[in-house]
Amino acid sequence: MTSKERKAEIVKEFGKNEQDTGSPAVQIALLSERIRELTEHLKVNPKDHHSRRGLFMLVGQRRGMLEYVKKNDINEYRALIQKLGIRK
């Protein structure tokens, strides 16, 4: 589980201000952090299929948000995927 301090750091880095938790960039960054944590968990626990399903759902949710950002602001999309290191 992502700590409160880590979430605050992500919001500060990707948001417009400290209270900006709803913008797509912040939501995508928070999802990416949860995906990283679940990926590490599944490396240690390969038979945890319930968590694997949750990971797939998070990836799908992030993909949808990325499509939204791509449709509305291609420059923000490119900056976001480069900053998060999501795609090549």
Summary of the structure (lengths in Angstrom):
residues: 88
radius of gyration: 13.6
end to end distance: 27.0
largest distance: 40.2
contacts: 221
relative contact order: 0.13
helix: 76%
strand: 0%
